[in-house]
């Protein structure tokens, strides 16, 4: 669950951070909802 909602589109790169450290990264491939 995200802290704040954000807009995303297919092909957009993203990073997941916790406590100032990057714990995951990827590319949006499909919009589910």
WOTA-V163332 format. One line per field, one symbol per residue. ss: DSSP state (2 for helix, 1 for strand, 0 for the rest). psi: psi as a letter, one per 20 degrees, with the letter a starting at -180 (. if undefined). burial: b if it has 16 or more other C-alpha atoms within 10 Angstrom, else e. A space follows every 10 residues. Layout:
ss=???
psi=???
burial=???
This chain:
ss=0000000000 0011111100 1111111000 000
psi=pqgqqqpqrq ipqrqpqpki qpiqqapphp ph.
burial=eeeeeeeeee eeeeeeeeee eeeeeeeeee eee
